[in-house]
């Protein structure tokens, strides 16, 4: 009995040390709880005391696992977001496109970038450029429905997945671009400026059987056709 009890105490200490090592943020608090449980056990515990300690050990470990799951979920969310704009990032777009293609429902891809964005960075500085992208991400997010999806592709390029067919998407795309175009008032420390922003967009509907790469190639080409047409016009 004594050897088994000593093994039990050693196991609690080992669990406490392991938790602290693998979870530096929350581990120390749980290590303290486990070591408190360990030190509170009498040298010759009764069966009832042992059963109570096992129940408390279970609850401590359950709380630890719950917090780890929350941390993992938050980490996954952060890994899917663009840190500047708060919309989804390019890696998450790959996952979303694969899921929508697998479901087989109608959807359209809207791909656009900002006209003259480099000049904004060159003239006003990258802090202003970053603020433009933040505001644009917020405007774009406010224009889509729950079943749609918004992503920053990279730089000044953004993507929206519209859960509808092409006929509906054309109308919605015009509304979205109109909402994104216009004046952006940018404030950074000790300075405020306003800039006029316009966006060029390409729009295509997913065709059954094509890959995500083929779909994106088509929408990329559609966007650049629109950009060239507007320059020529």
Rosetta blueprint (number, residue, H / E / L):
1 X L
2 X H
3 X H
4 X H
5 X H
6 X H
7 X H
8 X H
9 X H
10 X H
11 X H
12 X H
13 X H
14 X H
15 X H
16 X H
17 X H
18 X H
19 X H
20 X H
21 X H
22 X H
23 X L
24 X L
25 X L
26 X L
27 X H
28 X H
29 X H
30 X H
31 X H
32 X H
33 X H
34 X H
35 X H
36 X H
37 X H
38 X H
39 X H
40 X L
41 X L
42 X L
43 X L
44 X L
45 X L
46 X L
47 X H
48 X H
49 X H
50 X H
51 X H
52 X H
53 X H
54 X H
55 X H
56 X H
57 X H
58 X H
59 X H
60 X H
61 X H
62 X H
63 X H
64 X H
65 X H
66 X H
67 X H
68 X H
69 X H
70 X H
71 X H
72 X H
73 X H
74 X H
75 X H
76 X H
77 X H
78 X H
79 X H
80 X L
81 X E
82 X L
83 X L
84 X L
85 X L
86 X L
87 X L
88 X E
89 X L
90 X H
91 X H
92 X H
93 X H
94 X H
95 X H
96 X H
97 X H
98 X H
99 X H
100 X H
101 X H
102 X H
103 X H
104 X L
105 X L
106 X L
107 X L
108 X E
109 X E
110 X E
111 X E
112 X E
113 X E
114 X E
115 X L
116 X L
117 X H
118 X H
119 X H
120 X H
121 X H
122 X H
123 X H
124 X H
125 X L
126 X H
127 X H
128 X H
129 X H
130 X H
131 X H
132 X H
133 X H
134 X H
135 X H
136 X H
137 X H
138 X H
139 X H
140 X H
141 X H
142 X H
143 X L
144 X L
145 X L
146 X L
147 X L
148 X L
149 X E
150 X E
151 X E
152 X E
153 X E
154 X E
155 X L
156 X L
157 X E
158 X E
159 X E
160 X E
161 X E
162 X E
163 X L
164 X L
165 X L
166 X H
167 X H
168 X H
169 X H
170 X H
171 X H
172 X H
173 X H
174 X H
175 X H
176 X H
177 X H
178 X H
179 X H
180 X H
181 X L
182 X E
183 X E
184 X E
185 X E
186 X E
187 X E
188 X E
189 X L
190 X L
191 X E
192 X E
193 X E
194 X E
195 X E
196 X E
197 X E
198 X L
199 X E
200 X E
201 X E
202 X E
203 X E
204 X E
205 X E
206 X L
207 X L
208 X L
209 X L
210 X L
211 X L
212 X H
213 X H
214 X H
215 X H
216 X H
217 X H
218 X H
219 X H
220 X H
221 X H
222 X H
223 X H
224 X H
225 X H
226 X H
227 X H
228 X H
229 X H
230 X H
231 X H
232 X H
233 X L
